[in-house]
Amino acid sequence: MSRRIALPPWLAHALRAQRGPVSWSAVTRGALAAGPLLLTAVLLHRTSLGVVAAIAAMLAGINDRPGSRRSAVRRLGVPAAAGALGLLVGTYGGEHLTAVPLTLLLTGLGLVAGGMSAVGTVASGAGTQLLVAAAIGAGMPVAEAGWQRALAFLAGAGWLVVLRLALPTPGALAGDFRFDGERDAVAAVYDAVADLLDAVGGEAAGPRRAALTAALDHAQDALTGPRLRRHASSAAERRLHAQYAAALPLAEAATALAWAGEPISARAAEGPRRLALAVRANGGTGPLPAPSRSAPALRALDDALLRAAETFDRAGGGAQRPPARRRPALDLVRAALGSGGREYGLRVALCFGASAAIAQALHHARWYGEHQHWYWLPATAVFLVKPDLGPLASRVLCRAAGTVLGALVFAGLAAVLPRPEGLIVLVAVCGAVIPVSTRHFGAQTAVVTVLVLALVMVGGEPQASVSRIGETLLACAIVLIVGHLPMAGKRGGGVRARLGSAGRAAHAYLDHVLSGSGDRGERWALRREAYRTLAEARTAIALAAAELPALARHTEGTDAVAAVLERLVDTTTACAVHLDETGRLTARHTRQLEDLAAELERDGQRLGLVVPQMPVAA
């Protein structure tokens, strides 16, 4: 009988790839981005600016993930603006500063970008592009001024944004062209509600509830992206917003049923599934099957279905915007300057500054030979030090393997491809492959390595595969050493900061429910924030647990606190539904709240976490 070999978490993470359908629209955008930009610049005899624009399009392509057009503007545009600023600072710093002041400048940028990355996903992408572009600006000598390079960078990323806004996605032409990602995201919420109802009373209820949270987060982000007008500007958009709002009480009732744990009739899930089909078809629902009304949560589900049917039957819907995540500027500053931001900022600054110093020392010692550019070493360190790309050992292994593979592939292609025509085609092909390669960090690294080596060769640099491999391995060593250095304060600050945010959100949600407030919009917004911050904490904990034992031990036990918070938020949701139907809590609700509040306080004290004291029902 064969035994399955249990791999260490960091190695298992390195071998794991994301699954899902291929986004052919993203593949098309990638093919039309960097390659055509480079070709245009070569034909206009502005090759160096074309290289900069193609690099910007490549970086934007890495951030070109599934979602709505509106959310894509922020997801692609904010990092691009940060990259243009970094390119500007790096170019003028490289021109006017000697090695030591330039290293100090880049180290300071690393400290700022690292702290900024703790704010959220978009801020993390902005911090990465800020540092990568700063290293390129300081280490890639070109004839154009810094402001010209910054404009070229913005133009390259802006071209991909234009493609994202202008080109249709599969299925968009069947409905309203304007709402490709939004409509699918809202329909996915109703599907997730139905899946959770199917799993009530079984072991799959927990994962299905987490999937519902992810679907709600995705739909909220898709509908609340940047807009020119404060309110929805068309009847179709107002209708879509109203359909999302109608899903919130359904999700609440389904969560309460999952918390109760008593199996329900299979027909309870039929209504949400028909609503999902109606969203995708942009049509009516027809008659919906009414579930049993034998329990408060089932009555709430039935009432939510009736209200949803009324919403779907109205032609224009309501003008209400989905409850958005409320994050004041003070909270963003607190996240950047808190324990997580400080820890991440210090490590990014040390890695980026040390790699820049070593790269310049090797450059001035002529270790690079005829290769004049030294930016590859610090730029590689930036990607390696990012914790949201996976555990440290996993990142290092994938980066090293991907770079070696990409460099060897390029060396073979460069020997046979005509220049520059063949290299421009290679850039276009790599741009098309990037959306597929983002499923695995090693594959993404290999594709990006081929693309960048082709770009710099078109820009006039000789074939540099061997030196790129050496620089990458050196960057891996730097990041591994800095990643294990002791730091001031307690390790695992990022995880603890996210757990603290989840605790505060859970406290605000529970306090609102127990206050007896009738403001359901406020309650749903607080519920969304509680589940979203909890999901972010869960993700950070899972990544920290997959680190090498020397690092993973600093966050041991945090998953238990997250599990208690999750049960507390689920119980709060069940309390909210029960209070709506009966006006009072049962002994089970009260006892559960008291037990969870006591357990949370105990676990928080044991781990040294600052968790607010939870209010309990009287």
C-alpha positions in Angstrom: 0.0 0.0 0.0 1.6 3.3 -1.1 1.8 6.2 1.2 1.4 9.8 0.2 4.4 11.9 1.0 3.5 15.0 3.0 5.4 18.0 1.5 6.5 20.9 3.7 4.0 23.8 3.4 6.4 26.1 1.7 7.2 23.5 -1.0 3.6 22.5 -1.4 2.8 26.2 -2.0 5.6 26.5 -4.6 4.2 23.6 -6.6 0.5 24.7 -6.4 -1.0 26.7 -9.3 -4.3 28.5 -9.4 -7.1 27.0 -11.4 -9.9 28.4 -13.4 -10.9 29.2 -17.0 -8.5 31.1 -19.3 -9.4 34.8 -19.7 -9.1 35.0 -23.5 -10.0 38.7 -23.4 -7.0 39.3 -21.2 -4.8 37.3 -23.6 -6.0 39.5 -26.4 -5.2 42.7 -24.5 -1.8 41.3 -23.6 -1.0 40.6 -27.3 -2.1 44.2 -28.3 -0.2 45.9 -25.5 3.6 45.7 -25.2 4.4 44.4 -28.7 2.5 47.0 -30.7 3.8 49.8 -28.5 7.4 48.6 -29.1 6.8 48.3 -32.8 5.4 51.8 -33.0 8.4 53.3 -31.1 10.9 51.4 -33.3 9.2 52.8 -36.5 9.3 56.3 -35.0 13.0 55.9 -34.1 12.2 56.3 -30.3 13.1 52.8 -29.3 14.2 53.6 -25.7 10.9 55.3 -24.9 9.1 52.3 -26.5 11.0 50.0 -24.2 9.8 52.0 -21.2 6.2 52.0 -22.5 6.3 48.3 -23.1 7.6 47.6 -19.5 4.7 49.7 -18.2 2.3 47.7 -20.2 3.9 44.5 -19.0 3.5 45.5 -15.3 -0.1 46.6 -15.9 -0.7 43.2 -17.6 0.4 41.5 -14.4 -2.4 43.4 -12.6 -5.0 42.8 -15.3 -7.1 40.3 -13.3 -10.8 39.4 -13.8 -13.3 42.0 -12.8 -15.3 44.9 -14.0 -14.1 47.7 -16.2 -14.7 50.2 -13.5 -12.6 48.4 -10.9 -9.9 47.8 -13.5 -9.3 51.5 -13.8 -8.2 51.7 -10.2 -6.4 48.4 -10.2 -4.3 49.3 -13.2 -4.2 53.1 -13.0 -3.0 53.6 -9.4 0.1 51.4 -9.7 0.9 52.9 -13.0 0.8 56.4 -11.6 3.1 55.2 -8.7 5.4 53.6 -11.3 5.7 56.9 -13.3 6.6 58.7 -10.1 9.2 56.1 -9.3 10.7 56.3 -12.7 10.9 60.1 -12.5 12.6 60.0 -9.1 15.0 57.1 -10.1 16.0 58.8 -13.3 16.9 62.2 -11.8 18.5 60.4 -8.8 20.7 58.3 -11.1 21.7 61.3 -13.1 22.6 63.7 -10.2 23.6 61.5 -7.2 26.6 59.4 -6.6 26.4 55.8 -5.4 26.0 56.3 -1.6 23.3 59.1 -1.8 21.5 57.2 -4.5 21.4 54.1 -2.3 20.0 56.1 0.6 17.4 57.5 -1.7 16.3 54.1 -2.9 16.3 52.7 0.6 14.0 55.6 1.7 11.7 54.8 -1.2 11.6 51.2 -0.1 10.6 52.2 3.4 7.7 54.3 2.1 6.6 51.8 -0.5 6.7 48.9 2.0 4.6 50.7 4.6 2.2 51.7 1.8 1.8 48.1 0.7 0.2 47.1 4.0 -2.8 49.2 3.2 -4.3 46.8 0.6 -4.0 45.0 -2.7 -4.0 48.1 -5.0 -1.6 49.9 -2.6 0.7 46.8 -2.7 0.8 46.9 -6.5 1.5 50.6 -6.4 4.4 50.1 -4.0 5.9 47.4 -6.2 5.7 49.5 -9.4 7.1 52.5 -7.5 10.3 50.6 -6.6 10.7 48.6 -9.8 10.4 51.8 -11.9 12.7 53.7 -9.6 15.4 50.9 -10.0 14.9 51.0 -13.8 15.1 54.8 -13.9 18.3 54.8 -11.9 20.0 51.9 -13.6 18.9 52.1 -17.3 20.8 54.8 -19.1 18.7 56.5 -21.9 19.0 59.7 -23.8 15.5 61.1 -22.9 14.8 63.2 -19.9 13.1 61.8 -16.8 9.8 63.5 -17.5 9.7 62.0 -21.0 10.3 58.6 -19.6 7.6 59.1 -17.0 5.1 60.1 -19.7 6.1 57.1 -21.8 5.5 54.9 -18.8 2.0 56.4 -18.3 1.3 56.0 -22.0 2.2 52.3 -21.9 0.0 51.5 -18.9 -2.7 53.9 -20.2 -2.8 52.0 -23.5 -3.7 48.8 -21.6 -6.4 50.6 -19.6 -7.9 51.9 -22.9 -7.9 48.3 -24.2 -9.6 47.1 -21.0 -12.3 49.8 -21.4 -12.8 49.4 -25.1 -12.6 45.7 -25.9 -15.5 43.4 -25.2 -15.2 40.4 -23.0 -16.8 37.0 -23.7 -20.5 37.3 -23.0 -20.6 41.1 -22.9 -22.1 41.4 -26.4 -25.0 39.2 -25.4 -26.2 41.8 -22.9 -25.2 45.3 -22.1 -21.6 46.0 -23.2 -21.0 48.4 -20.3 -21.6 45.7 -17.6 -19.4 42.7 -18.4 -17.7 42.0 -15.0 -20.5 43.6 -12.9 -23.3 41.4 -14.2 -21.3 38.2 -13.8 -20.2 39.3 -10.3 -23.8 39.9 -9.1 -25.0 36.6 -10.6 -22.2 34.8 -8.8 -23.5 36.1 -5.4 -26.9 34.5 -6.0 -25.2 31.3 -7.1 -23.1 31.3 -3.9 -26.2 31.8 -1.8 -27.8 28.8 -3.4 -24.6 26.7 -2.9 -24.6 27.7 0.8 -28.3 26.7 1.2 -27.6 23.3 -0.4 -24.8 22.8 2.1 -26.8 23.7 5.3 -26.4 21.0 7.9 -23.3 19.4 6.2 -19.6 19.7 6.5 -19.3 21.9 3.3 -21.3 24.8 4.9 -18.2 26.5 6.3 -16.3 26.6 2.9 -19.5 27.6 1.1 -20.0 30.5 3.5 -16.4 31.6 2.8 -17.2 31.4 -0.9 -20.2 33.6 -0.4 -18.1 36.2 1.3 -15.6 36.2 -1.6 -18.5 36.5 -4.1 -20.0 39.5 -2.2 -16.6 41.2 -1.9 -15.9 40.8 -5.6 -19.4 42.1 -6.6 -19.0 45.1 -4.2 -15.6 46.0 -5.7 -17.0 45.6 -9.2 -20.0 47.9 -8.6 -18.3 50.6 -6.4 -15.2 51.4 -8.6 -14.4 55.0 -9.6 -17.0 56.9 -11.5 -17.6 60.3 -13.0 -20.9 60.7 -11.3 -21.8 60.0 -7.7 -24.9 57.9 -8.5 -25.6 55.3 -11.2 -26.2 57.2 -14.5 -28.6 54.8 -16.2 -31.6 52.6 -15.5 -29.7 49.5 -16.3 -26.9 50.3 -13.8 -29.5 51.3 -11.1 -31.2 48.0 -11.7 -27.9 46.1 -11.3 -27.2 47.9 -8.1 -30.7 47.1 -6.8 -30.2 43.4 -7.6 -26.9 43.4 -5.6 -28.7 45.0 -2.7 -31.5 42.5 -2.9 -28.9 39.7 -2.5 -27.7 41.0 0.9 -30.7 39.9 3.0 -30.6 36.6 1.2 -27.0 36.1 2.1 -27.8 37.1 5.7 -30.6 34.6 6.0 -28.6 31.8 4.4 -25.7 32.5 6.9 -28.2 32.3 9.8 -29.5 28.9 8.5 -25.9 27.6 8.2 -25.3 28.7 11.7 -28.4 26.9 13.0 -27.1 23.7 11.3 -30.5 22.1 10.6 -30.9 20.6 7.1 -33.5 22.4 5.0 -35.5 21.5 1.9 -33.6 21.3 -1.4 -36.1 23.7 -3.0 -34.8 26.5 -0.8 -31.9 26.9 -3.2 -34.0 27.0 -6.3 -35.1 30.6 -5.9 -31.5 32.1 -5.7 -30.5 30.0 -8.7 -33.3 31.4 -10.8 -32.3 34.9 -9.6 -28.8 34.3 -10.8 -30.1 33.2 -14.3 -32.2 36.4 -14.4 -29.2 38.6 -13.6 -27.2 37.0 -16.4 -30.0 37.2 -18.9 -31.0 40.7 -17.7 -34.6 39.6 -17.5 -37.4 38.7 -15.2 -37.5 35.9 -12.7 -40.8 34.3 -13.2 -42.5 32.5 -10.3 -40.1 31.6 -7.5 -40.6 28.5 -5.3 -41.5 29.6 -1.7 -39.4 27.9 1.0 -40.9 26.7 4.3 -41.6 29.4 6.9 -41.2 27.1 10.0 -38.2 28.9 11.5 -37.2 32.6 11.8 -34.3 32.2 9.4 -36.5 30.5 6.8 -39.1 33.2 7.1 -36.3 35.8 6.6 -35.2 33.8 3.5 -38.8 33.7 2.1 -39.2 37.5 2.7 -35.9 38.2 1.1 -36.9 36.2 -2.0 -40.2 38.1 -2.3 -38.4 41.5 -2.0 -35.8 40.3 -4.6 -38.6 39.3 -7.0 -40.2 42.7 -6.7 -36.8 44.3 -7.3 -36.2 42.2 -10.4 -39.6 43.0 -11.8 -39.1 46.8 -11.6 -37.8 48.2 -14.8 -35.2 50.6 -13.5 -34.5 49.3 -10.0 -33.5 51.7 -7.2 -30.8 54.3 -7.2 -29.2 52.9 -4.1 -25.4 52.2 -4.3 -24.1 49.0 -2.7 -22.8 49.5 0.8 -19.2 50.4 0.2 -16.2 49.8 2.4 -15.7 52.8 4.5 -12.0 53.4 5.1 -11.2 56.9 6.2 -7.8 58.4 5.5 -6.8 58.0 9.1 -7.3 54.2 8.9 -5.1 54.1 5.8 -2.4 56.0 7.6 -2.8 53.8 10.6 -2.4 50.7 8.5 0.8 52.0 6.8 2.4 53.2 10.1 1.1 50.3 12.2 3.0 47.2 13.2 2.4 45.4 9.9 3.4 48.5 7.8 6.5 49.1 9.9 7.7 45.5 9.7 7.1 45.2 6.0 8.6 48.7 5.3 11.8 47.9 7.1 12.3 44.6 5.3 11.5 46.1 1.9 13.9 49.0 2.7 16.7 46.7 3.7 16.3 44.3 0.8 15.9 47.1 -1.8 18.7 49.2 -0.3 21.1 46.3 0.1 20.5 45.0 -3.4 20.9 48.5 -4.9 24.2 49.0 -3.0 25.6 45.6 -4.1 24.5 46.1 -7.7 26.2 49.5 -7.9 29.3 48.1 -6.3 29.5 45.3 -8.8 28.7 47.7 -11.6 31.5 50.1 -10.7 33.9 47.2 -10.3 32.9 46.2 -13.8 31.7 42.8 -12.8 28.9 43.2 -15.3 31.4 43.4 -18.2 29.8 45.0 -21.2 26.3 45.0 -19.6 25.8 48.5 -18.2 22.5 48.0 -16.4 22.4 47.1 -12.7 18.7 47.5 -12.1 17.8 43.8 -12.4 19.1 43.0 -8.9 17.1 45.5 -6.9 14.0 45.0 -9.1 14.2 41.3 -8.5 14.5 41.8 -4.8 11.3 43.9 -4.8 9.2 41.0 -6.1 10.9 38.5 -3.8 10.2 40.5 -0.6 6.4 40.8 -1.3 4.6 38.5 1.2 1.3 38.6 -0.8 3.0 36.5 -3.5 3.4 33.6 -1.2 5.8 32.3 1.5 9.4 33.5 1.4 11.0 30.2 0.6 8.3 29.5 -2.1 8.9 32.9 -3.7 12.7 32.4 -3.8 12.4 28.9 -5.3 9.9 29.9 -7.9 11.8 33.1 -8.8 15.1 31.2 -9.2 13.6 28.4 -11.3 11.5 30.7 -13.4 14.5 33.0 -14.2 16.8 30.1 -15.1 14.1 28.7 -17.4 13.2 32.0 -19.0 16.9 33.0 -19.5 17.7 29.7 -21.1 14.7 29.9 -23.4 15.5 33.4 -24.4 19.2 32.5 -25.1 18.0 29.8 -27.6 15.4 32.1 -29.2 17.8 35.1 -29.5 20.3 32.9 -31.5 17.7 32.3 -34.2 15.3 35.2 -34.2 15.9 38.2 -36.6 16.4 41.6 -34.9 14.4 43.5 -34.1 11.4 42.0 -35.9 11.6 38.6 -34.3 12.2 40.1 -30.8 9.1 42.4 -31.2 7.0 39.4 -32.1 8.4 37.6 -29.0 7.4 40.5 -26.8 3.9 40.4 -28.2 3.6 36.6 -27.6 4.9 37.0 -24.0 2.4 39.8 -23.4 -0.4 37.4 -24.5 0.9 34.6 -22.2 1.2 36.8 -19.1 -2.5 36.6 -18.1 -2.2 32.8 -18.2 1.2 32.6 -16.4 -0.1 34.6 -13.4 -1.6 31.4 -12.1 1.9 30.4 -10.9 4.7 32.7 -9.7 7.4 30.6 -11.3 5.7 30.5 -14.7 5.0 34.2 -14.5 8.7 34.8 -13.7 9.8 32.8 -16.7 7.5 34.7 -19.1 8.5 38.1 -17.7 12.2 37.1 -17.9 11.9 36.4 -21.6 9.9 39.6 -22.3 12.3 41.8 -20.4 15.4 40.3 -22.0 13.8 40.8 -25.4 13.0 44.4 -24.6 16.5 45.4 -23.4 18.0 43.7 -26.4 15.8 45.7 -28.7 17.0 48.7 -26.8 20.6 48.0 -27.7 21.9 45.8 -24.8 23.7 42.5 -25.8 22.3 39.1 -24.8 22.4 39.0 -21.0 20.9 35.7 -19.9 23.9 34.5 -17.9 24.2 37.7 -16.0 20.5 37.8 -15.3 20.6 34.3 -13.7 23.5 35.4 -11.5 21.8 38.6 -10.4 18.6 36.7 -9.6 20.3 34.1 -7.5 22.1 36.9 -5.6 18.8 38.7 -5.0 17.4 35.4 -3.7 20.2 35.1 -1.2 19.8 38.8 -0.1 16.0 38.4 0.5 16.5 35.1 2.4 19.0 36.6 4.7 17.0 39.8 5.4 13.8 37.8 5.7 15.3 35.9 8.7 17.0 38.8 10.4 15.6 39.8 13.8 13.7 43.0 13.8 12.7 45.5 16.5 9.2 44.6 17.8 7.3 41.3 17.5 7.4 39.3 14.4 4.2 38.6 12.5 3.1 42.2 12.7 1.2 42.0 9.4 -0.9 39.1 10.5 -1.6 40.7 13.9 -2.6 44.0 12.3 -5.1 42.2 10.1 -6.5 40.2 13.0 -6.8 43.5 14.9 -8.8 45.0 12.0 -11.0 42.0 11.9 -11.6 42.2 15.6 -12.6 45.9 15.5 -14.9 45.2 12.5 -16.6 42.3 14.3 -17.0 44.5 17.4 -18.7 47.3 15.4 -21.0 44.8 13.7 -22.0 43.1 17.0 -22.5 46.4 18.8 -24.8 47.6 16.0 -26.9 44.5 16.0 -27.3 44.4 19.8 -28.2 48.1 19.9 -31.5 47.4 18.2 -30.9 49.9 15.4 -33.3 49.5 12.5 -30.8 50.8 9.9 -30.4 47.7 7.8 -28.2 49.5 5.2 -25.7 50.3 8.0 -25.9 46.7 9.3 -25.2 45.2 5.9 -22.2 47.6 5.4 -20.8 46.6 8.8 -21.4 42.9 8.1 -19.6 43.2 4.8 -16.6 44.9 6.5 -16.5 42.3 9.2 -16.4 39.4 6.7 -14.0 41.1 4.4 -11.4 41.9 7.0 -11.8 38.4 8.4 -11.1 37.0 4.9 -8.0 39.2 4.6 -6.8 38.0 8.0 -7.4 34.4 7.0 -5.3 34.8 3.8 -2.4 36.4 5.7 -2.5 33.7 8.3 -2.4 30.9 5.7 0.6 32.5 3.9 2.4 32.9 7.2 1.7 29.3 8.2 3.4 28.1 5.0 6.7 29.9 5.8 9.8 28.0 7.0 9.4 26.9 10.6 11.7 29.7 11.8 9.2 32.2 10.5 6.0 30.3 10.8 6.3 29.9 14.6 5.8 33.7 15.1 2.2 33.4 14.0 1.2 30.1 15.6 -2.2 30.2 17.2 -3.5 33.1 15.2 -5.7 30.8 13.1 -7.5 29.8 16.3 -8.3 33.5 16.9 -9.6 33.9 13.3 -11.8 30.8 13.8 -13.3 32.3 16.9 -13.9 35.6 15.1 -15.5 33.8 12.2 -17.9 32.0 14.6 -18.6 35.3 16.3 -19.6 37.1 13.1 -21.7 34.1 12.0 -23.5 34.2 15.4 -24.0 37.9 15.1 -25.6 37.4 11.7 -27.9 34.8 13.2 -28.8 37.2 16.0 -29.6 39.9 13.5 -32.0 37.7 11.6 -33.6 36.3 14.7 -34.1 39.8 16.2 -35.8 41.0 12.9 -38.3 38.1 13.1 -39.0 37.8 16.8 -37.6 40.9 18.5 -35.6 38.9 21.1 -32.7 36.5 21.3 -32.9 32.9 22.5 -30.8 31.5 25.3 -28.7 29.7 22.6 -27.8 33.0 21.0 -26.9 34.7 24.2 -24.9 31.7 25.5 -23.0 31.5 22.2 -22.1 35.2 22.3 -20.9 35.0 25.8 -18.8 31.9 25.2 -17.2 33.3 22.1 -16.4 36.7 23.7 -14.7 34.9 26.6 -12.8 32.6 24.2 -11.7 35.5 22.1 -10.4 37.4 25.1 -8.5 34.4 26.4 -6.9 33.6 23.1 -6.0 37.3 22.4 -4.3 37.6 25.8 -2.3 34.4 25.2 -1.0 35.6 21.9 -0.5 39.3 22.9 -3.2 40.5 20.4 -5.1 43.7 21.0 -8.7 42.5 20.5 -11.5 44.8 21.6 -13.8 43.5 24.3 -17.0 42.3 22.7 -20.4 43.4 23.9 -22.7 40.6 24.8 -26.5 40.4 24.9 -28.2 41.4 28.1 
